[in-house]
Amino acid sequence: MEKKSIHDILPLELIRRIFLRVPASHLFPLRSVSKLWYSLISDPHFAELHFHHSPASTNALFCIKNGNVAYFVYLDALVFNDGNDASHVKEVCTPFKTKPPSHFEVLGSCRGFVLLHRHPQCLVVWNPLTGSTRRISYSGIDSRMYNGFRLPKSARLYGFGYDASRDDYLVVVAWCERRRQDHLDCLSLRTNSWIHLDAALPKPLRVFKDTSTGLFLNGAIHWVPWPIKDHRDAILIFDMKSRTFSTMSEPEPAFSYESYPGIVLLGGCLALYYDCLDSCSTDIWVMKEYKVQSSWTLYQIPCLFFLPLYLSNNGDIIGEIILSDKIEKKKFLMSWEESCSHVLNIFVLRLTSVQPMLCIERVSCHSLVTLRMRIIRT
């Protein structure tokens, strides 16, 4: 009796629908099963559908050791196994030829892509799951700045996002030259070119005290570039489609904070966090409905210097905390259960020799999305 393949039993459309429900990290290795599966999983249209419809996205914490070795820490697995299962940590090969590669930094993430920077003047857009990469130079900006330009420290604002209307990824950089003239430059990955934008900033760049990293959400890049106590509309927004700036107000009680705010994505929602010295707590304000001022919701973590990173599938807030003894300081991940208002667990990242020099960067989702444009190396 002739054996039947799975394609004889299940119609292709049903297989496609099943695949849409499989996490990207589990689906990608299945390309080797057959030519048909390879074609389906590698199809750009399917990858886009999967990104929007897969209910089980894989979120991982991107970490760097000594500036040249990268790891993913799978946060839901970490919490589920109480930090005891070493399988939640995976070393990933970076898109650099040298082993180990020279020092690099993470400047942003968007739709499964991570934006890396390596000296001199090299940006790399990289999908760690598929291996898709794109290298870009910003030497054109460097030639226009008196003392030279190097990301991130030479920029007042920078961010990485996606323009769905043009199917284009953008790197946005705002900088100020010594004559205090503001510049806004934008890299289009579709055209492989830098362009100067005429978008008007709400305030001069010189009022920004530090370099601010942008957060991509809802088709826009968000920054908190100035002290909230001095500016009532402290959240700066750059719309990727219209390529214009606007501002948004933070929660009203935030005006009393003395500390500089941080910005993060928690459960798909915009969130600000502050160190509150009066109560010895980290106050996290989550905007449950985007641009709805009344939806700001407060979560208080009963310790200072807690860096929120991720909202788990169980509703727990996972963040980074530094604990010290008489000998040294160490980084830990702490899980906080808001409904019961107590610490669930403190996890040591089980990366053997990694821990002392571990730099926790950001949470990134896995996706099958590729860069659909002609690759030109510069």
C-alpha positions as CSV (number, residue, x, y, z in Angstrom):
1,M,0.0,0.0,0.0
2,E,1.4,3.4,-1.0
3,K,2.2,5.7,1.8
4,K,0.4,9.0,1.9
5,S,2.1,12.2,2.7
6,I,0.7,14.8,5.0
7,H,-0.2,16.9,1.9
8,D,-2.5,14.1,0.7
9,I,-4.3,14.1,4.1
10,L,-4.5,17.8,4.8
11,P,-5.2,20.5,2.2
12,L,-2.6,23.2,1.8
13,E,-4.9,25.9,3.1
14,L,-5.5,24.0,6.4
15,I,-1.7,23.5,6.8
16,R,-1.3,27.3,6.2
17,R,-3.9,28.1,8.9
18,I,-2.2,25.7,11.4
19,F,1.2,27.4,10.7
20,L,-0.3,30.8,11.4
21,R,-0.8,29.6,15.0
22,V,2.7,28.3,15.5
23,P,5.3,30.6,17.2
24,A,7.9,31.8,14.7
25,S,10.8,30.2,16.6
26,H,9.2,26.8,16.3
27,L,8.0,27.3,12.7
28,F,11.2,28.5,11.1
29,P,13.1,25.1,11.5
30,L,10.2,23.3,9.7
31,R,11.3,24.7,6.4
32,S,13.5,21.7,6.1
33,V,10.6,19.2,6.2
34,S,9.7,19.6,2.5
35,K,10.1,21.9,-0.5
36,L,6.4,22.8,-0.1
37,W,6.8,23.8,3.5
38,Y,10.0,25.7,2.7
39,S,8.1,27.7,0.0
40,L,5.2,28.4,2.3
41,I,7.1,29.5,5.4
42,S,9.6,31.6,3.3
43,D,6.8,33.4,1.4
44,P,6.9,37.1,2.4
45,H,3.1,37.4,2.3
46,F,2.8,34.5,4.7
47,A,5.5,36.0,7.0
48,E,3.5,39.2,7.2
49,L,0.2,37.3,7.9
50,H,2.0,35.3,10.6
51,F,3.4,38.4,12.3
52,H,-0.1,39.9,12.6
53,H,-2.1,36.8,13.4
54,S,0.1,34.4,15.4
55,P,-1.3,34.4,18.9
56,A,1.8,32.9,20.4
57,S,4.6,35.3,19.7
58,T,8.0,34.4,21.3
59,N,9.4,37.3,23.3
60,A,13.0,37.2,24.3
61,L,15.4,39.4,26.2
62,F,18.4,40.3,24.1
63,C,21.6,40.4,26.2
64,I,25.3,41.1,25.3
65,K,28.4,39.8,27.1
66,N,31.5,41.9,27.0
67,G,30.1,43.9,24.0
68,N,30.6,41.1,21.5
69,V,28.6,37.9,22.4
70,A,24.8,37.8,22.2
71,Y,22.2,35.8,24.0
72,F,18.4,35.4,24.0
73,V,16.7,34.8,27.4
74,Y,13.1,33.4,26.8
75,L,11.2,35.2,29.5
76,D,8.0,33.1,29.7
77,A,10.0,29.9,29.9
78,L,12.2,31.5,32.6
79,V,9.1,32.3,34.8
80,F,7.3,29.0,34.1
81,N,10.4,27.0,35.2
82,D,11.2,29.3,38.1
83,G,14.5,30.1,36.5
84,N,15.8,26.5,36.9
85,D,15.8,25.4,33.3
86,A,18.9,26.3,31.4
87,S,17.0,25.9,28.1
88,H,15.6,29.4,28.5
89,V,19.0,30.8,27.4
90,K,20.3,30.6,23.9
91,E,23.5,32.0,22.4
92,V,23.0,33.5,19.0
93,C,25.4,34.1,16.2
94,T,25.8,37.8,15.4
95,P,26.0,39.0,11.8
96,F,29.6,39.9,12.0
97,K,32.4,37.9,10.3
98,T,35.1,38.2,13.0
99,K,35.0,35.7,15.9
100,P,34.4,37.1,18.4
101,P,33.1,40.3,16.7
102,S,34.3,43.7,17.6
103,H,32.3,45.7,20.2
104,F,28.7,46.4,19.1
105,E,25.6,48.0,20.6
106,V,21.9,47.6,20.3
107,L,20.1,50.8,19.2
108,G,16.5,49.5,18.7
109,S,14.2,46.7,17.7
110,C,11.1,46.5,15.5
111,R,8.9,43.7,14.1
112,G,11.6,41.0,14.9
113,F,14.5,43.1,13.6
114,V,17.3,44.4,15.8
115,L,19.3,47.5,15.0
116,L,22.9,47.1,15.8
117,H,25.8,49.6,15.7
118,R,29.4,48.8,15.3
119,H,32.3,51.2,15.0
120,P,33.2,52.8,12.7
121,Q,29.9,54.2,11.3
122,C,28.2,50.9,10.6
123,L,24.6,50.1,11.2
124,V,23.2,46.6,10.8
125,V,19.5,45.7,10.6
126,W,19.3,42.0,11.6
127,N,16.6,39.4,12.1
128,P,18.2,36.9,14.6
129,L,15.7,34.2,13.7
130,T,16.0,34.2,9.9
131,G,19.5,35.6,9.6
132,S,18.4,38.4,7.3
133,T,20.7,41.4,7.5
134,R,21.3,44.8,6.0
135,R,24.4,46.9,6.5
136,I,24.3,50.7,6.2
137,S,26.9,53.4,6.6
138,Y,26.2,56.9,8.1
139,S,29.5,58.4,7.0
140,G,27.5,61.1,5.2
141,I,26.3,62.5,8.5
142,D,29.8,62.2,9.9
143,S,31.2,64.4,7.2
144,R,28.7,67.2,8.1
145,M,29.5,67.4,11.8
146,Y,32.5,69.4,13.0
147,N,33.9,66.9,15.4
148,G,32.6,63.8,13.6
149,F,29.5,61.8,14.3
150,R,29.1,58.5,16.1
151,L,25.9,56.8,17.2
152,P,24.5,56.8,19.7
153,K,26.4,59.5,21.7
154,S,26.4,62.2,18.9
155,A,22.6,62.1,18.5
156,R,20.1,63.9,20.7
157,L,17.3,61.5,19.4
158,Y,17.4,58.3,17.5
159,G,15.0,55.5,16.7
160,F,14.1,52.6,14.5
161,G,10.6,51.9,13.2
162,Y,8.4,50.7,10.3
163,D,6.3,52.7,7.9
164,A,3.5,50.4,6.9
165,S,2.1,52.8,4.2
166,R,5.4,52.5,2.3
167,D,6.5,49.0,3.5
168,D,9.7,50.6,4.6
169,Y,11.9,50.5,7.7
170,L,13.4,53.8,8.9
171,V,16.3,54.8,11.1
172,V,15.6,58.4,12.4
173,V,18.5,60.5,13.8
174,A,18.2,64.0,15.2
175,W,21.4,65.9,16.0
176,C,22.6,69.4,16.7
177,E,25.8,71.0,15.3
178,R,28.0,73.4,17.1
179,R,26.2,76.4,15.7
180,R,23.1,75.0,17.4
181,Q,21.4,74.3,14.1
182,D,19.1,71.2,14.4
183,H,19.2,68.4,11.8
184,L,16.9,65.5,11.3
185,D,18.0,62.7,9.0
186,C,16.2,59.5,8.0
187,L,17.5,56.3,6.5
188,S,15.1,54.5,4.2
189,L,16.0,50.8,3.9
190,R,13.8,50.5,0.8
191,T,15.8,53.1,-1.1
192,N,19.1,52.5,0.7
193,S,19.5,56.2,1.1
194,W,19.7,58.9,3.8
195,I,17.4,61.9,3.4
196,H,17.1,65.2,5.3
197,L,13.6,65.7,6.8
198,D,12.1,69.2,7.2
199,A,9.8,68.1,10.1
200,A,9.6,70.8,12.7
201,L,10.6,69.8,16.2
202,P,8.3,71.1,19.0
203,K,11.4,72.3,20.9
204,P,15.0,72.9,20.0
205,L,17.3,69.9,20.4
206,R,19.6,71.8,22.7
207,V,17.0,71.6,25.5
208,F,17.5,67.8,25.6
209,K,19.9,66.9,28.4
210,D,20.9,63.4,27.2
211,T,20.7,61.2,24.2
212,S,17.2,59.6,24.0
213,T,16.4,56.2,22.6
214,G,13.1,55.9,20.7
215,L,10.4,53.3,21.3
216,F,8.4,52.1,18.3
217,L,4.6,51.6,18.8
218,N,1.5,52.1,16.7
219,G,3.3,53.4,13.6
220,A,5.3,56.0,15.5
221,I,8.6,56.4,17.4
222,H,8.2,57.7,21.0
223,W,10.8,59.5,23.2
224,V,10.8,61.1,26.6
225,P,13.7,63.5,25.9
226,W,13.3,66.2,28.6
227,P,12.6,66.3,32.3
228,I,8.9,65.9,32.9
229,K,8.8,68.4,35.7
230,D,9.8,71.1,33.2
231,H,7.6,70.1,30.3
232,R,3.9,69.2,30.5
233,D,3.8,67.5,27.1
234,A,7.0,65.5,27.7
235,I,6.3,62.5,25.3
236,L,7.6,63.3,21.8
237,I,6.1,61.3,18.9
238,F,7.3,61.0,15.3
239,D,4.7,59.6,13.0
240,M,6.3,57.3,10.4
241,K,3.6,57.8,7.7
242,S,3.3,61.6,7.8
243,R,6.9,62.1,9.0
244,T,5.8,64.8,11.4
245,F,6.2,65.4,15.2
246,S,3.6,65.7,17.9
247,T,3.5,65.5,21.7
248,M,1.5,63.7,24.3
249,S,1.0,64.4,28.0
250,E,2.3,62.0,30.7
251,P,0.1,61.2,33.7
252,E,-0.7,64.2,35.9
253,P,1.0,62.9,39.1
254,A,4.3,62.4,37.1
255,F,5.0,66.1,37.5
256,S,6.1,65.6,41.1
257,Y,8.9,63.1,40.2
258,E,12.4,64.3,40.5
259,S,14.0,61.4,38.6
260,Y,14.5,61.1,34.9
261,P,11.8,58.9,33.3
262,G,12.3,55.7,31.2
263,I,10.0,54.5,28.5
264,V,9.2,50.8,27.7
265,L,6.6,48.6,26.1
266,L,4.6,46.4,28.5
267,G,2.0,44.1,27.2
268,G,1.8,46.1,23.9
269,C,1.1,49.3,25.9
270,L,3.2,52.4,26.3
271,A,4.7,52.7,29.8
272,L,6.8,55.2,31.7
273,Y,8.7,54.4,34.9
274,Y,10.4,56.6,37.6
275,D,12.3,56.1,40.8
276,C,10.2,57.6,43.6
277,L,12.6,58.4,46.4
278,D,9.9,59.4,48.9
279,S,8.3,56.0,48.9
280,C,11.4,54.0,47.9
281,S,9.6,52.5,45.0
282,T,9.7,52.3,41.2
283,D,6.4,53.8,39.8
284,I,5.3,52.4,36.5
285,W,2.6,54.2,34.6
286,V,1.0,52.1,31.8
287,M,-1.2,53.7,29.2
288,K,-3.9,51.0,28.7
289,E,-5.5,52.7,25.7
290,Y,-3.2,54.5,23.3
291,K,-3.5,58.3,23.5
292,V,-6.3,58.1,26.1
293,Q,-5.1,60.2,29.0
294,S,-7.5,58.7,31.5
295,S,-6.2,55.2,30.8
296,W,-2.8,55.8,32.6
297,T,-2.6,53.1,35.3
298,L,-0.1,53.0,38.2
299,Y,1.9,50.0,39.3
300,Q,4.3,50.4,42.2
301,I,7.3,48.1,42.7
302,P,8.5,48.4,46.3
303,C,12.1,49.0,45.5
304,L,14.2,51.6,43.7
305,F,16.1,51.1,40.4
306,F,13.8,48.4,39.0
307,L,14.0,48.4,35.2
308,P,10.7,47.0,33.8
309,L,11.3,44.9,30.7
310,Y,8.3,42.6,30.0
311,L,4.7,41.7,30.9
312,S,4.5,37.9,31.0
313,N,1.6,35.8,29.8
314,N,0.6,35.4,33.4
315,G,0.4,39.2,33.9
316,D,3.6,39.4,35.9
317,I,6.0,42.3,35.4
318,I,9.6,41.1,34.8
319,G,12.4,43.6,35.2
320,E,16.1,44.0,35.9
321,I,17.3,44.8,39.4
322,I,20.8,45.2,40.8
323,L,21.5,43.7,44.2
324,S,24.8,44.2,46.0
325,D,26.6,42.7,48.9
326,K,29.9,43.8,50.5
327,I,31.9,42.3,47.6
328,E,30.1,43.1,44.3
329,K,27.0,44.1,42.5
330,K,25.1,41.6,40.5
331,K,22.2,41.9,38.0
332,F,19.1,39.8,38.5
333,L,15.7,39.4,36.9
334,M,12.8,39.9,39.3
335,S,9.2,38.8,38.7
336,W,6.5,41.0,40.3
337,E,2.8,39.8,40.6
338,E,0.7,43.0,40.6
339,S,-2.6,41.3,41.6
340,C,-1.0,40.0,44.9
341,S,1.4,42.9,45.3
342,H,4.4,40.8,46.1
343,V,7.7,39.6,44.5
344,L,7.2,36.2,42.9
345,N,10.8,35.3,42.3
346,I,14.3,36.6,41.8
347,F,16.1,34.8,39.0
348,V,19.8,34.6,38.4
349,L,20.5,34.4,34.7
350,R,22.2,31.0,34.4
351,L,24.8,32.0,31.8
352,T,27.8,30.6,33.7
353,S,30.7,33.1,33.1
354,V,28.3,35.5,31.3
355,Q,26.9,37.1,34.5
356,P,29.7,39.5,35.5
357,M,29.7,41.4,32.2
358,L,26.1,40.9,31.1
359,C,24.4,43.9,29.5
360,I,20.7,43.5,29.3
361,E,19.5,45.4,26.2
362,R,15.8,45.0,25.4
363,V,12.9,42.7,24.7
364,S,12.5,41.6,21.1
365,C,9.9,39.4,19.4
366,H,10.7,36.7,16.9
367,S,9.3,37.0,13.4
368,L,9.6,35.5,10.0
369,V,9.6,38.9,8.3
370,T,12.4,39.6,5.8
371,L,13.7,42.8,4.2
372,R,12.0,42.9,0.9
373,M,14.4,45.1,-1.1
374,R,17.6,44.8,-3.1
375,I,20.6,44.5,-0.8
376,I,23.4,46.9,-1.5
377,R,26.4,46.7,0.8
378,T,28.3,50.0,1.6
